[in-house]
Amino acid sequence: MASRHLHIINEESEMFIFHKSRGSSNVDLIITNNNLIADVHEWEISEEESCSDHNYLKYKIGKAKNHKNEYNYQGIR
């Protein structure tokens, strides 16, 4: 990742992304490059039903909050 200038956006959280009968973990990652890292905002692990054993990761890409909260894209992955 370092040689490709990639960064993990996820931060430590008490919520888990993956749930199974044997346990839970945070195995899914939001990865970005140097060009986009400053534009990824407000990531979260959603509690919304996903029909999977993985929760949705939600995030916004675009202008920062101090720019009238206008965003180019709202992503769910």
N, CA, C and O atoms as a CHARMM CRD file, in Angstrom:
* protein
*
  308
    1    1 MET  N      0.82800  -1.19400   0.00000 PROA 1      0.00000
    2    1 MET  CA     0.00000   0.00000   0.00000 PROA 1      0.00000
    3    1 MET  C      0.86500   1.24800   0.00000 PROA 1      0.00000
    4    1 MET  O      0.58200   2.19900  -0.72800 PROA 1      0.00000
    5    2 ALA  N      1.90700   1.25300   0.80200 PROA 2      0.00000
    6    2 ALA  CA     2.75600   2.43600   0.89500 PROA 2      0.00000
    7    2 ALA  C      3.42600   2.74800  -0.45100 PROA 2      0.00000
    8    2 ALA  O      3.52800   3.91200  -0.83700 PROA 2      0.00000
    9    3 SER  N      3.87600   1.72100  -1.15500 PROA 3      0.00000
   10    3 SER  CA     4.55800   1.97200  -2.42900 PROA 3      0.00000
   11    3 SER  C      3.59700   2.51600  -3.49400 PROA 3      0.00000
   12    3 SER  O      4.03800   3.13200  -4.46400 PROA 3      0.00000
   13    4 ARG  N      2.29700   2.29400  -3.32200 PROA 4      0.00000
   14    4 ARG  CA     1.27900   2.79500  -4.25600 PROA 4      0.00000
   15    4 ARG  C      0.61200   4.06900  -3.73900 PROA 4      0.00000
   16    4 ARG  O     -0.31700   4.58300  -4.36200 PROA 4      0.00000
   17    5 HSD  N      1.08900   4.58000  -2.59200 PROA 5      0.00000
   18    5 HSD  CA     0.56800   5.80100  -1.96900 PROA 5      0.00000
   19    5 HSD  C     -0.91900   5.66600  -1.63200 PROA 5      0.00000
   20    5 HSD  O     -1.71100   6.57000  -1.89700 PROA 5      0.00000
   21    6 LEU  N     -1.28200   4.53300  -1.04800 PROA 6      0.00000
   22    6 LEU  CA    -2.66300   4.27300  -0.64000 PROA 6      0.00000
   23    6 LEU  C     -2.78400   4.41300   0.86900 PROA 6      0.00000
   24    6 LEU  O     -1.82100   4.20200   1.60600 PROA 6      0.00000
   25    7 HSD  N     -3.98900   4.77400   1.32100 PROA 7      0.00000
   26    7 HSD  CA    -4.23500   5.02300   2.74200 PROA 7      0.00000
   27    7 HSD  C     -5.53600   4.36300   3.16200 PROA 7      0.00000
   28    7 HSD  O     -6.49800   4.33000   2.39500 PROA 7      0.00000
   29    8 ILE  N     -5.56600   3.83700   4.37900 PROA 8      0.00000
   30    8 ILE  CA    -6.78400   3.27500   4.96300 PROA 8      0.00000
   31    8 ILE  C     -7.48900   4.38900   5.71100 PROA 8      0.00000
   32    8 ILE  O     -6.89700   5.03400   6.57700 PROA 8      0.00000
   33    9 ILE  N     -8.75500   4.61700   5.38000 PROA 9      0.00000
   34    9 ILE  CA    -9.53600   5.68900   5.99100 PROA 9      0.00000
   35    9 ILE  C    -10.13400   5.24500   7.33700 PROA 9      0.00000
   36    9 ILE  O    -10.28600   6.06100   8.24600 PROA 9      0.00000
   37   10 ASN  N    -10.47000   3.96400   7.46200 PROA 10     0.00000
   38   10 ASN  CA   -11.11400   3.46500   8.68100 PROA 10     0.00000
   39   10 ASN  C    -10.31100   3.84400   9.92000 PROA 10     0.00000
   40   10 ASN  O     -9.08000   3.84200   9.91200 PROA 10     0.00000
   41   11 GLU  N    -11.03200   4.16600  10.96900 PROA 11     0.00000
   42   11 GLU  CA   -10.43000   4.41100  12.26600 PROA 11     0.00000
   43   11 GLU  C    -10.98000   3.37300  13.23500 PROA 11     0.00000
   44   11 GLU  O    -11.95500   2.68500  12.93400 PROA 11     0.00000
   45   12 GLU  N    -10.35700   3.26700  14.38100 PROA 12     0.00000
   46   12 GLU  CA   -10.81000   2.31000  15.38400 PROA 12     0.00000
   47   12 GLU  C    -12.24900   2.62000  15.78800 PROA 12     0.00000
   48   12 GLU  O    -12.61900   3.78300  15.94600 PROA 12     0.00000
   49   13 SER  N    -13.05400   1.57600  15.95200 PROA 13     0.00000
   50   13 SER  CA   -14.46100   1.75400  16.27900 PROA 13     0.00000
   51   13 SER  C    -14.93200   0.63500  17.20000 PROA 13     0.00000
   52   13 SER  O    -14.41800  -0.48200  17.14700 PROA 13     0.00000
   53   14 GLU  N    -15.90600   0.94200  18.03800 PROA 14     0.00000
   54   14 GLU  CA   -16.49500  -0.07500  18.90200 PROA 14     0.00000
   55   14 GLU  C    -17.49300  -0.93300  18.12800 PROA 14     0.00000
   56   14 GLU  O    -17.83000  -2.03500  18.56200 PROA 14     0.00000
   57   15 MET  N    -17.96400  -0.44000  16.99500 PROA 15     0.00000
   58   15 MET  CA   -18.87900  -1.20500  16.14800 PROA 15     0.00000
   59   15 MET  C    -18.07300  -2.11200  15.23000 PROA 15     0.00000
   60   15 MET  O    -16.93100  -1.81100  14.88100 PROA 15     0.00000
   61   16 PHE  N    -18.68400  -3.22800  14.84400 PROA 16     0.00000
   62   16 PHE  CA   -18.02000  -4.16700  13.94600 PROA 16     0.00000
   63   16 PHE  C    -18.69300  -4.16700  12.58100 PROA 16     0.00000
   64   16 PHE  O    -19.89800  -3.94000  12.47100 PROA 16     0.00000
   65   17 ILE  N    -17.90400  -4.42200  11.54700 PROA 17     0.00000
   66   17 ILE  CA   -18.40100  -4.46300  10.18200 PROA 17     0.00000
   67   17 ILE  C    -18.91500  -5.85600   9.83700 PROA 17     0.00000
   68   17 ILE  O    -19.92700  -5.99200   9.14900 PROA 17     0.00000
   69   18 PHE  N    -18.22800  -6.88600  10.30900 PROA 18     0.00000
   70   18 PHE  CA   -18.53000  -8.27100   9.96500 PROA 18     0.00000
   71   18 PHE  C    -19.05200  -8.99800  11.19800 PROA 18     0.00000
   72   18 PHE  O    -18.46500  -8.89400  12.27600 PROA 18     0.00000
   73   19 HSD  N    -20.15500  -9.73700  11.04500 PROA 19     0.00000
   74   19 HSD  CA   -20.77000 -10.47100  12.15100 PROA 19     0.00000
   75   19 HSD  C    -21.03800 -11.91300  11.72800 PROA 19     0.00000
   76   19 HSD  O    -21.64700 -12.15500  10.68500 PROA 19     0.00000
   77   20 LYS  N    -20.59800 -12.84000  12.51100 PROA 20     0.00000
   78   20 LYS  CA   -20.85600 -14.26000  12.28300 PROA 20     0.00000
   79   20 LYS  C    -21.03100 -14.91700  13.64800 PROA 20     0.00000
   80   20 LYS  O    -20.68900 -14.31600  14.66700 PROA 20     0.00000
   81   21 SER  N    -21.54500 -16.11200  13.68400 PROA 21     0.00000
   82   21 SER  CA   -21.77900 -16.79400  14.95700 PROA 21     0.00000
   83   21 SER  C    -20.47800 -17.03200  15.73300 PROA 21     0.00000
   84   21 SER  O    -20.49600 -17.12400  16.96100 PROA 21     0.00000
   85   22 ARG  N    -19.37000 -17.12900  15.02900 PROA 22     0.00000
   86   22 ARG  CA   -18.07500 -17.35600  15.69300 PROA 22     0.00000
   87   22 ARG  C    -17.43100 -16.08000  16.21800 PROA 22     0.00000
   88   22 ARG  O    -16.46900 -16.14400  16.98200 PROA 22     0.00000
   89   23 GLY  N    -17.94900 -14.92500  15.81800 PROA 23     0.00000
   90   23 GLY  CA   -17.38000 -13.67200  16.28800 PROA 23     0.00000
   91   23 GLY  C    -17.60200 -12.53100  15.31800 PROA 23     0.00000
   92   23 GLY  O    -18.25800 -12.68300  14.28800 PROA 23     0.00000
   93   24 SER  N    -17.04500 -11.39200  15.66600 PROA 24     0.00000
   94   24 SER  CA   -17.17800 -10.17500  14.87500 PROA 24     0.00000
   95   24 SER  C    -15.80100  -9.56400  14.66000 PROA 24     0.00000
   96   24 SER  O    -14.88500  -9.78300  15.45300 PROA 24     0.00000
   97   25 SER  N    -15.66000  -8.79500  13.57900 PROA 25     0.00000
   98   25 SER  CA   -14.38600  -8.13400  13.30900 PROA 25     0.00000
   99   25 SER  C    -14.60000  -6.95700  12.36000 PROA 25     0.00000
  100   25 SER  O    -15.70200  -6.73200  11.85900 PROA 25     0.00000
  101   26 ASN  N    -13.53700  -6.22700  12.13000 PROA 26     0.00000
  102   26 ASN  CA   -13.53200  -5.11500  11.17800 PROA 26     0.00000
  103   26 ASN  C    -12.61100  -5.47400  10.02300 PROA 26     0.00000
  104   26 ASN  O    -11.46300  -5.03200   9.96900 PROA 26     0.00000
  105   27 VAL  N    -13.12600  -6.28100   9.09700 PROA 27     0.00000
  106   27 VAL  CA   -12.31500  -6.79000   7.99200 PROA 27     0.00000
  107   27 VAL  C    -12.42000  -5.95400   6.72500 PROA 27     0.00000
  108   27 VAL  O    -11.55200  -6.05700   5.85800 PROA 27     0.00000
  109   28 ASP  N    -13.45000  -5.13200   6.58900 PROA 28     0.00000
  110   28 ASP  CA   -13.64000  -4.31700   5.38300 PROA 28     0.00000
  111   28 ASP  C    -12.95700  -2.97000   5.57000 PROA 28     0.00000
  112   28 ASP  O    -12.98200  -2.38800   6.65500 PROA 28     0.00000
  113   29 LEU  N    -12.35200  -2.49100   4.50000 PROA 29     0.00000
  114   29 LEU  CA   -11.58100  -1.25700   4.57800 PROA 29     0.00000
  115   29 LEU  C    -12.03200  -0.25800   3.53400 PROA 29     0.00000
  116   29 LEU  O    -12.49300  -0.63300   2.45600 PROA 29     0.00000
  117   30 ILE  N    -11.89600   1.01900   3.86200 PROA 30     0.00000
  118   30 ILE  CA   -12.04200   2.10200   2.89100 PROA 30     0.00000
  119   30 ILE  C    -10.61800   2.53700   2.57100 PROA 30     0.00000
  120   30 ILE  O     -9.89800   3.02100   3.44500 PROA 30     0.00000
  121   31 ILE  N    -10.21500   2.36100   1.31300 PROA 31     0.00000
  122   31 ILE  CA    -8.84900   2.67600   0.89700 PROA 31     0.00000
  123   31 ILE  C     -8.90100   3.76900  -0.16000 PROA 31     0.00000
  124   31 ILE  O     -9.73800   3.73300  -1.06200 PROA 31     0.00000
  125   32 THR  N     -7.99600   4.74600  -0.04200 PROA 32     0.00000
  126   32 THR  CA    -7.94600   5.83800  -1.00000 PROA 32     0.00000
  127   32 THR  C     -6.50000   6.17600  -1.34500 PROA 32     0.00000
  128   32 THR  O     -5.56900   5.70200  -0.69400 PROA 32     0.00000
  129   33 ASN  N     -6.32500   6.99800  -2.37100 PROA 33     0.00000
  130   33 ASN  CA    -4.98000   7.41700  -2.75300 PROA 33     0.00000
  131   33 ASN  C     -4.70200   8.83100  -2.24400 PROA 33     0.00000
  132   33 ASN  O     -5.56100   9.45400  -1.62100 PROA 33     0.00000
  133   34 ASN  N     -3.49700   9.33100  -2.51400 PROA 34     0.00000
  134   34 ASN  CA    -3.10200  10.67100  -2.06200 PROA 34     0.00000
  135   34 ASN  C     -4.01400  11.76000  -2.60300 PROA 34     0.00000
  136   34 ASN  O     -4.27900  12.74200  -1.90900 PROA 34     0.00000
  137   35 ASN  N     -4.49900  11.60400  -3.82900 PROA 35     0.00000
  138   35 ASN  CA    -5.32300  12.63600  -4.45900 PROA 35     0.00000
  139   35 ASN  C     -6.68200  12.79100  -3.79500 PROA 35     0.00000
  140   35 ASN  O     -7.25200  13.88200  -3.81500 PROA 35     0.00000
  141   36 LEU  N     -7.20900  11.72900  -3.21100 PROA 36     0.00000
  142   36 LEU  CA    -8.56700  11.75100  -2.67900 PROA 36     0.00000
  143   36 LEU  C     -8.63600  11.78200  -1.15800 PROA 36     0.00000
  144   36 LEU  O     -9.70900  12.02300  -0.60400 PROA 36     0.00000
  145   37 ILE  N     -7.53500  11.54600  -0.47400 PROA 37     0.00000
  146   37 ILE  CA    -7.57700  11.37500   0.98000 PROA 37     0.00000
  147   37 ILE  C     -8.18800  12.57500   1.70900 PROA 37     0.00000
  148   37 ILE  O     -8.90400  12.38700   2.69300 PROA 37     0.00000
  149   38 ALA  N     -7.92700  13.77700   1.26100 PROA 38     0.00000
  150   38 ALA  CA    -8.46000  14.97400   1.92500 PROA 38     0.00000
  151   38 ALA  C     -9.94800  15.16400   1.67000 PROA 38     0.00000
  152   38 ALA  O    -10.59100  15.95200   2.36300 PROA 38     0.00000
  153   39 ASP  N    -10.50900  14.45900   0.69000 PROA 39     0.00000
  154   39 ASP  CA   -11.90600  14.64200   0.31300 PROA 39     0.00000
  155   39 ASP  C    -12.85700  13.58700   0.87500 PROA 39     0.00000
  156   39 ASP  O    -14.06700  13.68800   0.67400 PROA 39     0.00000
  157   40 VAL  N    -12.33800  12.58000   1.57200 PROA 40     0.00000
  158   40 VAL  CA   -13.19700  11.54500   2.16700 PROA 40     0.00000
  159   40 VAL  C    -13.56800  12.00500   3.57200 PROA 40     0.00000
  160   40 VAL  O    -12.69600  12.24200   4.40900 PROA 40     0.00000
  161   41 HSD  N    -14.88100  12.12900   3.82500 PROA 41     0.00000
  162   41 HSD  CA   -15.35500  12.67000   5.10000 PROA 41     0.00000
  163   41 HSD  C    -16.44200  11.79200   5.70600 PROA 41     0.00000
  164   41 HSD  O    -17.11600  11.04000   5.00100 PROA 41     0.00000
  165   42 GLU  N    -16.60000  11.89600   6.99500 PROA 42     0.00000
  166   42 GLU  CA   -17.74200  11.35600   7.73700 PROA 42     0.00000
  167   42 GLU  C    -17.99700   9.87000   7.47100 PROA 42     0.00000
  168   42 GLU  O    -19.13800   9.47400   7.23000 PROA 42     0.00000
  169   43 TRP  N    -16.95700   9.05300   7.51100 PROA 43     0.00000
  170   43 TRP  CA   -17.18400   7.62700   7.31400 PROA 43     0.00000
  171   43 TRP  C    -17.81700   7.05700   8.57400 PROA 43     0.00000
  172   43 TRP  O    -17.58200   7.54900   9.67800 PROA 43     0.00000
  173   44 GLU  N    -18.61700   6.01900   8.39900 PROA 44     0.00000
  174   44 GLU  CA   -19.26300   5.37000   9.53500 PROA 44     0.00000
  175   44 GLU  C    -19.64100   3.93400   9.17800 PROA 44     0.00000
  176   44 GLU  O    -19.77100   3.58000   8.00600 PROA 44     0.00000
  177   45 ILE  N    -19.81000   3.13300  10.19800 PROA 45     0.00000
  178   45 ILE  CA   -20.33600   1.78500  10.03600 PROA 45     0.00000
  179   45 ILE  C    -21.83400   1.89400  10.27500 PROA 45     0.00000
  180   45 ILE  O    -22.27100   2.25900  11.36700 PROA 45     0.00000
  181   46 SER  N    -22.61100   1.58000   9.26300 PROA 46     0.00000
  182   46 SER  CA   -24.05700   1.75800   9.32900 PROA 46     0.00000
  183   46 SER  C    -24.71800   0.61400  10.09300 PROA 46     0.00000
  184   46 SER  O    -24.27900  -0.53400  10.02000 PROA 46     0.00000
  185   47 GLU  N    -25.77100   0.94400  10.82000 PROA 47     0.00000
  186   47 GLU  CA   -26.58500  -0.06500  11.49300 PROA 47     0.00000
  187   47 GLU  C    -27.76500  -0.49000  10.61500 PROA 47     0.00000
  188   47 GLU  O    -28.57000  -1.32800  11.02000 PROA 47     0.00000
  189   48 GLU  N    -27.86700   0.08300   9.42100 PROA 48     0.00000
  190   48 GLU  CA   -28.92400  -0.23000   8.46400 PROA 48     0.00000
  191   48 GLU  C    -28.83100  -1.70300   8.03300 PROA 48     0.00000
  192   48 GLU  O    -27.73200  -2.23200   7.86400 PROA 48     0.00000
  193   49 GLU  N    -29.98000  -2.35700   7.85800 PROA 49     0.00000
  194   49 GLU  CA   -30.02600  -3.75700   7.42100 PROA 49     0.00000
  195   49 GLU  C    -29.35500  -3.89100   6.06100 PROA 49     0.00000
  196   49 GLU  O    -29.68500  -3.16000   5.12700 PROA 49     0.00000
  197   50 SER  N    -28.41300  -4.82500   5.94800 PROA 50     0.00000
  198   50 SER  CA   -27.66900  -4.97500   4.69200 PROA 50     0.00000
  199   50 SER  C    -27.93000  -6.30100   3.98000 PROA 50     0.00000
  200   50 SER  O    -27.40800  -6.51400   2.88600 PROA 50     0.00000
  201   51 CYS  N    -28.72400  -7.19900   4.57100 PROA 51     0.00000
  202   51 CYS  CA   -28.97800  -8.52800   3.99600 PROA 51     0.00000
  203   51 CYS  C    -27.67800  -9.30800   3.82000 PROA 51     0.00000
  204   51 CYS  O    -27.56800 -10.14000   2.92000 PROA 51     0.00000
  205   52 SER  N    -26.71300  -9.04500   4.66200 PROA 52     0.00000
  206   52 SER  CA   -25.40700  -9.69400   4.60600 PROA 52     0.00000
  207   52 SER  C    -24.86700  -9.80000   6.02100 PROA 52     0.00000
  208   52 SER  O    -25.44300  -9.23100   6.94800 PROA 52     0.00000
  209   53 ASP  N    -23.76500 -10.52200   6.19900 PROA 53     0.00000
  210   53 ASP  CA   -23.11300 -10.55300   7.49900 PROA 53     0.00000
  211   53 ASP  C    -22.09400  -9.41400   7.63500 PROA 53     0.00000
  212   53 ASP  O    -21.33700  -9.35800   8.60400 PROA 53     0.00000
  213   54 HSD  N    -22.08800  -8.50000   6.63800 PROA 54     0.00000
  214   54 HSD  CA   -21.25800  -7.29400   6.67800 PROA 54     0.00000
  215   54 HSD  C    -22.17200  -6.07800   6.74300 PROA 54     0.00000
  216   54 HSD  O    -23.15900  -6.00000   6.01200 PROA 54     0.00000
  217   55 ASN  N    -21.84900  -5.13300   7.61100 PROA 55     0.00000
  218   55 ASN  CA   -22.57700  -3.86600   7.64300 PROA 55     0.00000
  219   55 ASN  C    -22.07600  -2.97600   6.51000 PROA 55     0.00000
  220   55 ASN  O    -20.96500  -3.15100   6.01100 PROA 55     0.00000
  221   56 TYR  N    -22.91300  -2.01700   6.11200 PROA 56     0.00000
  222   56 TYR  CA   -22.48800  -1.03200   5.12100 PROA 56     0.00000
  223   56 TYR  C    -21.45100  -0.09900   5.72700 PROA 56     0.00000
  224   56 TYR  O    -21.52200   0.23600   6.91000 PROA 56     0.00000
  225   57 LEU  N    -20.49500   0.31600   4.91800 PROA 57     0.00000
  226   57 LEU  CA   -19.60100   1.40900   5.26500 PROA 57     0.00000
  227   57 LEU  C    -20.10300   2.61900   4.49600 PROA 57     0.00000
  228   57 LEU  O    -20.19900   2.57700   3.27000 PROA 57     0.00000
  229   58 LYS  N    -20.42600   3.69700   5.20200 PROA 58     0.00000
  230   58 LYS  CA   -20.90800   4.90600   4.54200 PROA 58     0.00000
  231   58 LYS  C    -19.84200   5.98300   4.66200 PROA 58     0.00000
  232   58 LYS  O    -19.13600   6.06700   5.66700 PROA 58     0.00000
  233   59 TYR  N    -19.73500   6.80400   3.62900 PROA 59     0.00000
  234   59 TYR  CA   -18.78600   7.89900   3.62700 PROA 59     0.00000
  235   59 TYR  C    -19.20600   8.92600   2.59800 PROA 59     0.00000
  236   59 TYR  O    -20.03200   8.65200   1.72700 PROA 59     0.00000
  237   60 LYS  N    -18.63700  10.09700   2.70600 PROA 60     0.00000
  238   60 LYS  CA   -18.90200  11.16600   1.74500 PROA 60     0.00000
  239   60 LYS  C    -17.58400  11.55800   1.10200 PROA 60     0.00000
  240   60 LYS  O    -16.54000  11.59400   1.75300 PROA 60     0.00000
  241   61 ILE  N    -17.65200  11.84800  -0.17400 PROA 61     0.00000
  242   61 ILE  CA   -16.48100  12.30000  -0.91600 PROA 61     0.00000
  243   61 ILE  C    -16.81600  13.65300  -1.53000 PROA 61     0.00000
  244   61 ILE  O    -17.83400  13.79800  -2.20700 PROA 61     0.00000
  245   62 GLY  N    -15.96800  14.63000  -1.29500 PROA 62     0.00000
  246   62 GLY  CA   -16.18100  15.94500  -1.88400 PROA 62     0.00000
  247   62 GLY  C    -15.63900  17.04400  -1.00700 PROA 62     0.00000
  248   62 GLY  O    -14.65800  16.85600  -0.28700 PROA 62     0.00000
  249   63 LYS  N    -16.27100  18.17200  -1.06900 PROA 63     0.00000
  250   63 LYS  CA   -15.81900  19.33600  -0.31900 PROA 63     0.00000
  251   63 LYS  C    -15.98500  19.11400   1.18200 PROA 63     0.00000
  252   63 LYS  O    -16.90200  18.41700   1.61700 PROA 63     0.00000
  253   64 ALA  N    -15.11000  19.69900   1.95200 PROA 64     0.00000
  254   64 ALA  CA   -15.14800  19.57600   3.40600 PROA 64     0.00000
  255   64 ALA  C    -16.36000  20.29800   3.98300 PROA 64     0.00000
  256   64 ALA  O    -16.97000  21.12500   3.30600 PROA 64     0.00000
  257   65 LYS  N    -16.70700  19.99500   5.20900 PROA 65     0.00000
  258   65 LYS  CA   -17.85300  20.59200   5.88900 PROA 65     0.00000
  259   65 LYS  C    -17.85600  22.11800   5.83700 PROA 65     0.00000
  260   65 LYS  O    -18.90500  22.74200   5.67500 PROA 65     0.00000
  261   66 ASN  N    -16.69700  22.69600   5.97200 PROA 66     0.00000
  262   66 ASN  CA   -16.62300  24.16000   6.00800 PROA 66     0.00000
  263   66 ASN  C    -16.89500  24.80300   4.65100 PROA 66     0.00000
  264   66 ASN  O    -16.79900  26.02300   4.52100 PROA 66     0.00000
  265   67 HSD  N    -17.23500  23.99800   3.62900 PROA 67     0.00000
  266   67 HSD  CA   -17.61000  24.51100   2.31900 PROA 67     0.00000
  267   67 HSD  C    -19.09900  24.29200   2.07500 PROA 67     0.00000
  268   67 HSD  O    -19.46700  23.68100   1.07300 PROA 67     0.00000
  269   68 LYS  N    -19.96100  24.77400   2.96300 PROA 68     0.00000
  270   68 LYS  CA   -21.42100  24.73700   2.84600 PROA 68     0.00000
  271   68 LYS  C    -22.00300  23.32900   2.74500 PROA 68     0.00000
  272   68 LYS  O    -23.12200  23.15400   2.26300 PROA 68     0.00000
  273   69 ASN  N    -21.25400  22.33400   3.19300 PROA 69     0.00000
  274   69 ASN  CA   -21.74500  20.95300   3.22000 PROA 69     0.00000
  275   69 ASN  C    -22.17200  20.44000   1.84400 PROA 69     0.00000
  276   69 ASN  O    -23.07000  19.60200   1.75400 PROA 69     0.00000
  277   70 GLU  N    -21.55600  20.92000   0.79400 PROA 70     0.00000
  278   70 GLU  CA   -21.85700  20.45000  -0.55200 PROA 70     0.00000
  279   70 GLU  C    -20.91700  19.31000  -0.89000 PROA 70     0.00000
  280   70 GLU  O    -19.70000  19.45300  -0.77900 PROA 70     0.00000
  281   71 TYR  N    -21.47500  18.17600  -1.30300 PROA 71     0.00000
  282   71 TYR  CA   -20.67200  17.01400  -1.63000 PROA 71     0.00000
  283   71 TYR  C    -20.96200  16.56400  -3.04700 PROA 71     0.00000
  284   71 TYR  O    -22.08200  16.69400  -3.54200 PROA 71     0.00000
  285   72 ASN  N    -19.94600  16.03800  -3.68400 PROA 72     0.00000
  286   72 ASN  CA   -20.09200  15.54300  -5.04200 PROA 72     0.00000
  287   72 ASN  C    -20.68100  14.14100  -5.07600 PROA 72     0.00000
  288   72 ASN  O    -21.34100  13.77400  -6.04900 PROA 72     0.00000
  289   73 TYR  N    -20.45400  13.35400  -4.03200 PROA 73     0.00000
  290   73 TYR  CA   -20.83000  11.95300  -4.05000 PROA 73     0.00000
  291   73 TYR  C    -21.05000  11.46300  -2.63600 PROA 73     0.00000
  292   73 TYR  O    -20.26500  11.79000  -1.74500 PROA 73     0.00000
  293   74 GLN  N    -22.10000  10.68500  -2.40500 PROA 74     0.00000
  294   74 GLN  CA   -22.30200   9.99100  -1.13400 PROA 74     0.00000
  295   74 GLN  C    -22.23600   8.51600  -1.43800 PROA 74     0.00000
  296   74 GLN  O    -23.02700   8.00100  -2.22800 PROA 74     0.00000
  297   75 GLY  N    -21.29700   7.83400  -0.81600 PROA 75     0.00000
  298   75 GLY  CA   -21.08000   6.43900  -1.16900 PROA 75     0.00000
  299   75 GLY  C    -21.50400   5.47300  -0.08600 PROA 75     0.00000
  300   75 GLY  O    -21.38700   5.76200   1.10500 PROA 75     0.00000
  301   76 ILE  N    -21.98700   4.34600  -0.50300 PROA 76     0.00000
  302   76 ILE  CA   -22.24400   3.21900   0.38500 PROA 76     0.00000
  303   76 ILE  C    -21.57700   2.03200  -0.27000 PROA 76     0.00000
  304   76 ILE  O    -21.88000   1.70500  -1.41700 PROA 76     0.00000
  305   77 ARG  N    -20.68900   1.39400   0.42700 PROA 77     0.00000
  306   77 ARG  CA   -19.98200   0.23400  -0.11900 PROA 77     0.00000
  307   77 ARG  C    -20.06200  -0.89400   0.87700 PROA 77     0.00000
  308   77 ARG  O    -19.53300  -1.97700   0.62700 PROA 77     0.00000
